[in-house]
Amino acid sequence: MNTSYLPSDYLPVLIQLLLALGFIVTTMIVTHSVGPKRKSQKKDDPFECGIPVQGDARTPISIKYFLIAILFVLFDVEVIFLYPWAVNFKGLGLTGFIEMILFMGLLLAGFYYVIRKGVLKWE
Amino acid sequence: MFPIVLLSVFGILLLFLGFLKSRAILLPAALLFLLVSLAVNFIDWNKTYLYFNGMLLSDNLSMVFTAIVLGSAFMVVALSGSFMEDESAQPAEYYGILLFSLVGALMMIGFENLIMLFVGVEILSVAMYVLTGSDKRNLRSNEAALKYFLMGAFTTGIMLFGMALLYGATGSFTLGGIRAYAVNPQVGLSLLFYVGLLMLLIGLLFKVSAAPFHFWTPDVYDGAPTLFTAFMSTVVKTAGFAALFRLLSISFSGVYTFWWTILAIITTLTLVAGNITAVYQNSFKRMMAYSSISHAGYLLIGLAALGQQTKQAIVFYSLAYSVATIAAFGVLLLVARQRNAETITSGGSSSESFDAFNGLARQNPLLGFAMAVSMLSLAGIPLTAGFWGKFYMFSTAVERGQIWLLVVAVLMSAVGIYYYFRVIIAMYFREGATAPIRVAPFYRYVLVVATLLTIGLGIAPGLLEGLF
């Protein structure tokens, strides 16, 4: 590993940083100065979609939504593992296959647990 | 290695056992699983192996730490009979999470790679956040869980940042690679290395609740269900110190002159903050939280004075501390439940205050004796394991010539005697109407074994020598 870097080697990082910062600052200044301004009660609503605002954001929401969201992320991420495995299927050989079976088995066990716990029941 | 694999499987098994109609099988199953894991732990005895592509080391020291952790977990689980009576409790999930958290603890004990350390810390911590808040209807428990989670997540971030900086400086995540860099630098150690080491230390010191990173401890220990407090103050602490010891003795022994002063200051702070604050507590559970901070201080002495004896001192101290703490919490569980049952009818003081122990020993000699022995051990009175634990710790400081650290520690253990004896005085010399408390047979065995271990190791501390 090459461990002797000069400070100038980090210049691209600095440029990237400045570009990102510059983009944000420029867009904010431009939108505030160029766009038309019409102030009214409706315009100041946090979310403008034509439907009147109901209470504030801190209403209790059924825990089921959170569970579904978490489960979605879980099973979604699992697919990320499947793609590289499928691409390298031949190279990984039998060991890779067994490892993937193990992984999928654990995942299905979790899925079975979720169903038995009644997380997906909505009534 | 074997316990890690088995515990992962057993945890899943326990979750599925929870679907059975009867809850009665869960406790024996969890105990059996822990016993099996403890037994397979010793398969590699006297051999040194690297597992999982050099990620985990299995040697005698890691096996001894594993045995302490699994033994403490076994005793804590054995005290958990009350889950079966509680309607809202979910014992299958609790046991499952406990077993999973042990996997994390074992990774922290045997890690050979910083990634493994991070994964272990996370597995253990996340499980603890959940268990802290497991008393869902209790506001204190919720508060504790949220506090623990927010602060813990933040420190984990700091720790991870430290690891990244260490990698930037050394180009390696392995303990050996970092050691090679620290011992033999080509141009001199980079600033990143020092900052990374400090951040990594902060993360781990938070987990073992050393001052000034200890502020979460009292609230979390107080709010969590007592059983999980016992688990946290034994398993998490032992695993944390095993990880700290591995890290400092293997990777960073070359830069001892850099970190020992910092660690010595933290040790002093921890000892003073833990012991002095414990004196002012009225709740026994809160006192035990501060006591656990102060014991983290005693354990840190061995690290600040890292030497030949440190290994033995840390192993002995964590064992003595764990056994005594579990016995103390076990008695507290029973007393608090009894008091709670009484308060419903009569209305009295808090079930976890010192007053709850008034006159306990007269009607319940076994509970009184078990509690007295564990308090004596925590205070470090001779003929208990705690005395030898402190003795070994203090002799590491003498070996390194850190006399001022020794003076602080001795003074602070004198302070400790005051608050530990408050319980003994309440139990034996105060008047109080305590009905005899029914102790389930298994519960009794755990208390007896813990008491015998404390006394046995106090009389013959050499039993453990030469084991590792």
Chai-1 contact restraints between the chains, C-beta under 6 A:
chainA,res_idxA,chainB,res_idxB,connection_type,confidence,min_distance_angstrom,max_distance_angstrom,comment,restraint_id
A,M1,B,G171,contact,1.0,0.0,6.0,A-B,restraint_1
A,Y113,B,L15,contact,1.0,0.0,6.0,A-B,restraint_2
A,R116,B,F19,contact,1.0,0.0,6.0,A-B,restraint_3
